Amino acid sequence: MIYSYDADNAVVKSVLYLLALVALIFVIPQYADAITIAATPRTTHFGPNDWLYIDLKIDGYVGGTVIWTAQRPDNSTFAGSLDQFVGGKKTHLINRDAFDNYFGNWTIYYTYNGVRQPASFVVDPIILSLKLDKVLYYDGDAMKIDITSSYYLPDAARAEYYHINFYNNKGILAKGIDTVYLRAHQPTMIYDFLIDDLVRDNPLGKYNVKVQYYNVFVEAPFEVGDIEKRMTIFVGTDKSTYNVGDNVDLNLIFSKVRESGGIIEITDPSGNTTAITFPVTSVATKLHLEKVAATPGKYRLSIYYAGATQTGSFIVESTTSTKIEPNIVLELSLDKQRYRPSEIINAEIHTTSLIANSLSFWFEDPTGKQGSKLAIPIMSGNTVIPHKINKDDMQGPWKMHIDYGGATRYAIFFVEGEPVDSTNIITSEVVAVPKLLLTLGFGTDVKFKNPRGIAVDSEDNIYVVDSGNSQIKKFDSTGKFLLLWGSSGTGYGQFKNPTGIFADQKYIYVADTGNARIQKFDKNGNFVYSWGTFGDEPGMFRTPVALAGSKLGDLFVSDSGQNKILIFDSNGQYKDEIRSLLTAAAKFTATNYVTFDSKNNFYVIVSNDNRVLQFSDIGTFIKSFGTSGEREGQFNKPSAIAIDSRGNLYVTDTDNHRVQKFDSRGKFLVAWGSLGTGLVQFKEPVGIAVDSKNNVYVVDRTNNNVQKFAPYSALGEIVIPEWVRNSAKWWAQGAILDSDFVSGIQYMIKQKIINIPKGESITTGSNVTVPSWIKINAGWWADKKISDKDFAAGIQYLVSRGIIKV
């Protein structure tokens, strides 16, 4: 066999092999080293609910896939891949939200062709705090829940909800309490929860309120205590020492009336005990004990009432005391038994015998410490002493003592609760009941049959829903009848049991309840449009009873049959609805009247629950006020509400046959009306409206009339509140300082009862100087010897001339 060898070819092949080897050793590593990855988060701190954006740039990118691995704050990981880089650039988006609860340090690793690059950033946490106003509550209390979050969305319509729930001490959801949904559109949200709603279906004891926001939870413990255990009893005797044979008068003060009677045990110095039952009809009970002080020594008292016990004692002496009190009629009474810090006590002194020129009074705190004695002149048989409780005064049972010519008396009162806001102690809103201006359907030619709703237009014309006659009747502001329209039926412009009515700038809208629709008319009664049919689908009605317009022009219709509020535009196009389910703690149970305030918040009357509910224009619950009863601020089947230009609220308290007035915070101001058929009397007031001058119109469906009331200011009268008159009287008697009297003048200036030159002012303080002769004028006015107008004119003159200086 013969072999041949080509030397030149061998050399070429050797060179090629060497070149390939060099490429393997040098070229490939040099290519990898040319790849660089820049991974830059859009921010170093993402918000709790933010998506994550990382901008990537790869130098040397030649196509292919980038692998990424994300490491969460808890060190768990998840991964994926990216491709289709354009020019070596791409934005990596991780779609997440605060529900994942991954707050803290994140790192995402990006790998491409063996090159790895991390990107680190922080997702800020949600810092959630929960605070209650106290830890111990009783039935009748309102819990103030204060929720603060580091993250919120100012757009209330898009804001996430706080979920508020109540749990017992075993961690089980409380019965009968739905989840409360509260949108987090402010840093701090406050929700008022009524303890009565909790104890209605749950026992007393320990609970937790828990708030969930996304997947962040906070909780706070609280306790609902036994009201009986909170019962306090104060016992006092009319004297500390008695003579043998004296009668003993006991003053008993109870924190609440819980039972109809109690027991008192009296143990004499020999240890013999006598038990006596006594009736309890009010928090202040007086007992007159005869033939008790039989022997000298110390007598011990034990009072048992509503599960509470209180003790006391008195001394009986064998010898007659050298001090003999005058045998005169002397009575001391307080305007009430319970006060809050900063409130003013009005103590009334009555006597039939003027035996001294002055009377001394002083106070004894719950520890028995007595304060300094003060003296006031006595010029008549009836004197009123004012006393302001200090904000920091000890809470508990106090005594007020008086000494008049050697005759002594005392009265017991309680100080408890939160201090009264000083801005609320004196207010013009409680000056007086509005005056009756006119009536419609009250002995007039125009008659009503079961009138219901009422509305006032921009020209102060009045529109009354005469439901029994299936008509709308229009009057001008003087009560002059203008026109009517409507008849019974189902056609356009006809009605079947209409109830609610609303007037905007151009049109009149009527809730045609029996026909389950809304009808729109011009102001001359001409039919324009109608919408709505009976049913449960969106935009349909069962029992539309009231309607009101928002500032945005939307129409809110209260449908008591469906227990919801439907929202339409002005042309009847359905937009949305507000259900009780979205406002669980507010507890819609058959909504009634609805109206808006100047801030576009709306108010709903819930007749069955005897409450007024306030919501924002998007349906977020704000607060509620009112409970069942006959006292001030309580309701019995309220039916309608109206708001004046100052934000005051007027509520027809139907089954209490009255109208109640509240300020914008729900604080009771005044009430008027009683059961009857006469003027300023009601028998089921069901409709109410306020005109541009703040005159109030009240519809009475049983008396078939409308009564118009005006505040005093609308009548052009000078009206000065009674507290100013009392201040003048007390100042004239020397019971209060000049600065206190000047505060009354300051009030009259603020309310424009007195006008002073521009640039001048008057304030209270220790440097107030008021000439003493002015006291004569103040005394005359206090005794109504001169008119309010004359008194105001005199003070105005003194201020403008600089006679009263500060």
Secondary structure, DSSP 4 states (H G I P E B T S, - for coil): ------HHHHHHHHHHHHHHHHIIIIIHHHHHHT-EEEEEES-SEE-TTPPEEEEEEEET--SS-EEEEEE-TTS-EEEEEE---BTTEEEEEE---GGG---EEEEEEEEETTEEEEEEEEEPPP-EEEEES-SEE-TT-EEEEEEEES---S-TTTPPEEEEEEEETTSPBPTT-PPEEEE--SSEEEEEEEHHHHHTTS-SEEEEEEEEETTEEEEEEEEE--TTTT--EEEEES-SEEETT--EEEEEEESS--SSEEEEEEE-TTS-EEEEEEE--SSEEEEEE-S---SSEEEEEEEEETTEEEEEEEEEESSPPS-------EEEEES-SEE-TT-EEEEEEEES----SEEEEEEE-TTS-B---EEEE--SSEEEEEEEPPTTPPPEEEEEEEEETTEEEEEEEEE-SSPPPHHHHS-GGGS-PPEEEEEESSSSSS--SSEEEEEE-TT--EEEEEGGGTEEEEE-TT--EEEEE--BSSSTT-BSS---EEE-SSEEEEEEGGGTEEEEEETT--EEEEE--BSSSTT-BS-EEEEEE-TTS-EEEEETTTTEEEEE-TT--EEEEEEGGGGGGG--SSEEEEEE-TTS-EEEEEGGGTEEEEE-TTS-EEEEE-EESSSTTEESSEEEEEE-TTS-EEEEEGGGTEEEEE-TTS-EEEEE--BSSSTT-BSSEEEEEE-TT--EEEEETTTTEEEEEE-GGGGT-----HHHHHHHHHHHTTSS-HHHHHHHHHHHHHTTSS---TT-----STT-B--TTHHHHHHHHHTTSS-HHHHHHHHHHHHHTTSSB-
